[in-house]
Amino acid sequence: MPRTVDELVELFRLEQTGEHTYLGPRDASRQAFGQRVFGGQVLAQGLLAAYQSIDFDRIAHSLNGYFLRMGDPALPIEYRVNPVRDGGSFSSRRVEAVQRGRTIFMMDASFHRLEPGLSHEDDPPPGVPAPDDCPPLSQVLEQRRRGAASYWDEQFGVVDARFAGDSSGSENANMRVWFRARDLLPGDRRVHQAFLAYASDLTILSVSTVPHQVEFGGPGMQVATINHTMWFHRVARADLWILYDQYSPSASAGLGFSIGRLFAGGQLVASCAQEGMIRLIDPGLLAVALG
């Protein structure tokens, strides 16, 4: 995973190879998340590929992505953009991510010309300790999963993530995390949106396992993102603290469903929802889960 903002910006830089085709970086060392490409990377690169054909006065307000196959970090990813429609104030794009001639990811995204209008927010952000009073998320995972702290630090890389609490020990499924880029990002608001999409995939699926006596992504479980939907409500800087409030209303049949709200400066700036596979492959864990 990229460790610095410079590495992240390089990861986000796509090479144009045709009228609506783009190629991701060839350096696999910045792309690997275990043995596969990190889903948040594909979300971010897909969004930035779509942006290549969008007027600068329009900004993404929603995206919906499906992860179809595991990405190979040893190969670059080709992004094929279909400019579906450009209206007076909205634009729609469809993006296909391809490796070895096979689609690994598909995304629909919609862009909107910024304009004044009605504004409200339903609920205030939850009360949590300030980021400086929260331990690094990697430290909490190291303690819970008996891994090496350096391993978890590597997984989060350029994302400075702080653990603000969860519902472990109860029947509820929620987790709250502070995150930001470890250094200042470029001023381009599109890069900040891409970072939000990138970071939003790090923890949200794991929330669906919080009430259960399992290790998320451990040797007895297969995990993978299937669908990730995101709505951008307000412009926000991703190099300032973002509070990520996540909860899971349902897990069943090997699938976990989680919802997240992202707050910046006390305002709701984005929302997301994700469904993913949380399949128990250890017969012992499955027996415990079934009671």
N, C-alpha and C positions, 0 to 999 in steps of 0.2 A: 504494500500500500504506500502511496506517496507520503513522505514524512514532512515535507515543507510546502509552503504555498507555491514556490517556484516549480516544484515537481508536480503539484496539482494543476497549475496553469498549463504545464506541458501536456499533462494527461488530457486536459480539456481542449487542447489545440488539435483541430481536425484538418486534414489535408484534402482539398477539393480535387477530385479525380474526374469529374464530369459535371454536366449542367446541374444535376441534383444528387450527386453521389459524393460521399466523403469517407475518408479512411482515418481510423483511430491510430494512435501512436504504436510503433512496432516494438517498443521497449517493454517486454513482459514483466520486468522486475517491478514496475510501478503498478501493474494491473492485478497481480495475483492476490487472491483471498483464499488461502489454502490452495486447493488444486483447481480452482475455477475463477472466472472473472467475477468481481464483486457486482451485485445487481445495481447498487447505487451508482456505480460508474456508468453502466449502460443507460440508466435513466438520465443521468446528467449529460452524457455525450449525445444521446438521442434528442434531448431537448435543444442542445446547442446546434446540432445538425439542422433541426427544423428552423431555428432562428436565422440560418444563413439566407433564407429567402423571404424573411419578414421585414417590413419597414420598421425603422428604429422607433417610431412613435407607438408601436404596438408591443404589448408585453404579455407573456403567457399568463392565463388565468386558470387553466386546468389541463391536466394530462391523465391519460389512462394507459397503462402499459401491461402487457402480458409477456411473461418469461416462458419461452417454449422449450428451449434446450440449454444445457449448461454451456457457458462460454469457455473457450480454451484460451488461457492467458498467454500461451506461446504464439498466438496468431493475432494479427490486427483485425479489427472489426470494421466491416464496410457498412455505412449507413446510407440507405436509399430513401430519399424524401419525395413524397407525392404532394405537390401543392394543390390540395383538393379544392380550396375556394378562397377568394379574397373578396370580401364585401366592403361596405362603406366604413364599418368600424370593427369588423371581426374577420379573422383569417383562420383557416383550418389546415392542418398538415397531418399527414400519415407518414410514419417513419418505420422502416424495416431494417433491423440489424442482421447482418449475414456473415457467416463464416463457412468456408468450404462449400459455398453454394447453397447452404441451408439456413433458413431463418431461425435465429435464436431468440429474437425479441421483436415485438410489434408495439407501436405506440400511436395513439391519436392525441393531438394537442390542439388547443384553441387559444388564439391570441386576440387581444382587445386593445383598442386605442384608449389610453387613459382619458377619463373625463370626470367632471364633478358630478355628484349624485348623492342619493340618500346614504346614510352610514349609521350602523348600529352594531353592537356586539352583545351576544346573549349573556355569557357568564364571564366574570373576571378570571384572571389566571389563578390557579390554586396557590395557597400559601405554602411556600417551601423555603428552606434555608437559602441564603445567598450563595452564589457559586463558590466564593472563596471559603465558605464554611462547609462545602461538600467535598468528600474524597474523590479522587480520580476514579472513574468507572472501571478502569483496568485493575485498580487495586482491589475493588470490591469483587470483581470476577475472579481474580487470583485467589482471594480468600475463600470464596464459595466453591470454586471448581478445582482447587488445588493445582492450578496451572502456574506457569512462571509469569511474573509480572511483565517481563520483557516481551513475552509472547503476546499478551493482551495489548500492551502499548503498541506493538507492531500492527495489530489488527485495526486499531483506531487511527494510527498514523497522524495525518495532518489535522484530524478532528480532536480538539480538546474537549473531552466529555467528562462531566462530573455527575456523580450519583446523588440524586436528591430524594430518594426513597421509593419503596414499593410496598406491595401488600403481602409479602411473604408471611406465611403462617396463618393466612385467612383464606376464605373461599373466593375473595375478590381477586381480580387480575388487573393490576395497574402498576405503572412504573413512571417515574418522573426523572428526567435527565436534563441538565444544562449542557449546551454544546456551542462551540464557535470554531472558526478557523484559528489555528495557532498563531497566525500573523495576519497583517493587513492584506486583504484581497484587492485586486484592481477595482477601480471605481465603476466599471461596467455592471449595470444592474442585472444583466443576463448571466454573468458569472456568479453573482450572489444567489440568483434563483437556482442555478445549476448546483451550487454547493448545498443549498437546502434540500434539493432532491437527492443528492449524493448521501448526505448525512441522515436523511429520514429513513433510509433502509437499514441502518446499522442495528437498531434495537427493537423495532416495532413488532416483529414476528415473535421474538422471545417472550414478549409480555403474555402471550397466550399460554405459556407454560408455567407462569409464576405460581399459581395455586397448587401445582402438582409436584410430586416428589420425583422429578426427572432433571437431568442435566441437559439444558438446551444445546443441541448440536453435539452431545456426547456420543460415545461409541454405541449406545443403544438406541439412537434416534437418527432418522434422516430428516433434514430440514432443507427447504428450498422455497423461495418466493415464487408465487404463481401470478398474482395480480397486484399491481400497485397503482392507486389512484391518488391524485394530489390536486388541491385547489389553492391558488395563490390569491389571497384577499387584499393584501397591502404590500407595498414595497418595503423591504427590510434589508439591513446589512447583516451578512452572515459571519462577519468577523467581530461582531458584538454578540453578547450572550443571548442565546435563544433558549427558552424553556420549552421542553418537549414533554407534554402531558399525554401519556398513552394508556389505553385500557383495552381489554379484550372482552367483548360481550358474549363470545361463543367460541368453543372448540368442540369438534365432533368429527368422527369418521376419518381421523388422520389429518384434519385440516384445522388450522387456527385462523381466527379473524380478529384483527386489531384495528383500532381507530386512534389517531393522534391529532393533537392540537399544538400548534407552534406559536409561542408568544414572544414578542420583542418589545421591550419598553412598556410592558403592561397591555399591549394591544395584540389581538389575534391577527397574525400575519399569514398563516397558512393552515390547512387541514389536510389530513391524508387518511387513507384506509388501505389495509393490505390483507390479502388472504394468502396463506402459504401452507406447504406440507409440513406437518410435525408427526411423522410416521414413526411409531415404536417398532423397532426390529428386534429388540431383545425380548424373548418370550417371557422372561421374568418380570420385566417392566410392564409388559402388556397385561400380564395376569394381575399385577397390582392395580393398574389403571381400571381394569374391568371389575375389580373388587372380588 
